[in-house]
Each structure stands twice: as structure tokens, then as C-alpha cells.
Amino acid sequence: MPDREDLFEEHDSPDFADDESVENELYEHHRIVADKGQSLLRIDKFLMVRVENASRNKIQQAAKAGNILVNGEPVKQNYRVKPLDVISVVMAHPPRDTEVYPENIPLNIVYEDEHIIVINKDAGMVVHPGYANFEGTMLNALVWHLQHQPGAKPGAFPLLVHRIDKDTSGIILVAKTEEAQTRLARDFFEHTIQRTYQAIVWGTPKDNEGTITGHIGRNLSNRLIMAVFPDGSHGKHAVTHYRVLRSYDYVSLVECRLETGRTHQIRAHMKHIGHPLFGDERYGGDKILKGTTSGSYKKFVENCFQICPRQALHAKSLGFSHPMTGRKMFFDSELPEDMQAVLQRWERYLEGRG
């Protein structure tokens, strides 16, 4: 059997359904070594037998996008597999198994063409239907949008290439065609997509810039959260680069650049180095972690929690090559009002203290 990345493991359980597990790329990577006695066989037929959910159309799309490699070189779908060939293939998310009904929900669409849509998602919106969230999602809204466009194509359906948490705001990229989705899946797999986030964290990291490296996997004692395993004993390789943009003594605004895209990666990595995200209930950031726990300061922090009643995390920018034209594209967004308001309050607090 091929080696498969367990990309949907975190999504199969209702534990993660309410914030539908994050920045995980929606692709599958397979690596297969042909047997010594393998007879000459077209690679499309070879893969349809050995790869689950590998329809002929998806194999064609993968080959067309250059996502099927044999011994390190891209091949066409009519390539004939030989004994001991090493085959690597990146395929987009398998066909959806949940019916998505159109809903007329407003979306902040910042760019759209015939191949892709870029959205600035509000905090609180689930990306796609799942356990306990069958309505009101971004995907429901996109289905409506595509069906009500001038000249809409029958059966038009948005295709995800990555996700962000329900309570994380910011930029998210969606494909409108299988070919675009397949090409973007390869770019995510090869880490050529540039993603930056901004977060408010407790305290100030000792180093103004740094890199956090540590496998991320489901916490062994609490399935609701992810944990960091620096020794690599569990989970998957994960790398986050961070930079402190502004320190407010008690909290800081940091920029995080993802090299990999694991479930709750920023939230787990920042907690691991002792700086949980402000307001992050699951990772302990919804309590006072720096400063006194009583008096006017306690009331001040509680008011900040009320202003931003979520993890203070925003997917600020996304850079990528257009899947069809190759044109370099970059989208940036402002911090949402709730995070800006919290930072303004900390600014005034420090001024008053001085």
C-alpha cells in the first residue's frame, strides 16, 4: 500500500468539528515503489488500482499539472510503469461526501476570476460543513455565490485547498476548477505558498525573531487540542517562523510565517514556547498569564477578553503563483476590529501606567 499522509485524521472526530481544524492543506501525497515483477502498465491504470479515491479524471488532472513523478521526473498519464519505478503523486482532496446546500450569506470576496476566489473570512465563520455545522459555512455561501453569477455553470462548486479555524479571521484561497485545485495542491505540498499570520500572544518572546520546530500531533491525554512533540515521537513535522512586531510588556503582537500547515500549528507552537495566544480557550490563553490576577488590572484584561472573545489570530497575507497563468499574486488584509481594539487598549494602559 502507498504511504499516505493522514491529512483527514484530525477532521474525522467530532472533537475538532466546532473549529474544524485549521491550516491543513487539502491534498494527499502518495509514494509507491513498483514491484520487481511489475508488468508494463499505463500509470493511470496503475494508480486507479492502488490509490483510494483516485478517479480517472483526478489522475488526468494530476498528470496535466505535473503532479505525477516517476523517479523524480514528471510523466504523462500514458507513461508505462516499469519494475522498481518510484512513483510520487500529489492529488487534491477526494470527492466530497457531504451535501452542501447554497445559502445567501454575505462574503468579503477580495479577488475572483474564472479559476480562483480569494476571501477575507470573518471570525466565527466555519469554513465547510461537518459534524454539528451543516449550515452557515463559508462553503454554503460560496455555492450560492457561484450558482447566482451571470453565466453560472451547472454544478459549479468551490474546491478547498487549505483551511483556517472557525475563530481565526483572514485570507483564504479557494479553487473554482479541479485543474486549479490540483495545481495549488502541488504548491502547498512543495511549500511555495507564502502565508503570514498576526497574533496577540501573552508575554514577549526572549528573542525578537525565531523559528519553532517540533512535530505536532493530537494531545495524548486531551483529544480536543494538539501538542508539540520535539523528539518526533508523535505527530508530523511542523515549522513556524515568528517575529515580534510590538511588545506591550504583558502581551505582544507577533507575525508568524508558516513553513508547514498542521492543525492548530501556530496555537500549539506558541504555547510550546510559553506564549499562548491571547483569548485562546483551548490552549490556556483565556486566563491572565502575565500581571496580577486581581484589582483594576484583572478587570482591564477581562474587558479585553470581552472585546475579542476568541483566539487573537488573523491570517493576514497570502502569496502564490496563479495556478493557470503563473502570475505572482499577493493579498494582504487589515487586522480585524476586535484585535485592533485590544491592542489600542493595551497601548492606552501602558501610557496610563507611565
Secondary structure, DSSP 8 states (H G I E B T S, - for coil): --EE--TTGGGSSGGGTTTT--S---EEEEEEE--TT---EEHHHHHHHHSTT--HHHHHHHHHTT-EEETTEE--TT-EE-TT-EEEEEEE-----S----------EEEE-SSEEEEEE-TT--SS-BTTB-SS-HHHHHHHHHHTSTT--TT---EES----TT-EEEEEEESSHHHHHHHHHHHHTT--EEEEEEEEES--SSSEEEEE-EEEE-SS-TTSEEEETTSSSSB--EEEEEEEEE-SSEEEEEEEESS--TTHHHHHHHHTT--BTT-TTTTTTS--SS-SSHHHHHHHHHHHHHS-S--EEEEEEEEE-TTT--EEEEE----HHHHHHHHHHHHHHHHH-
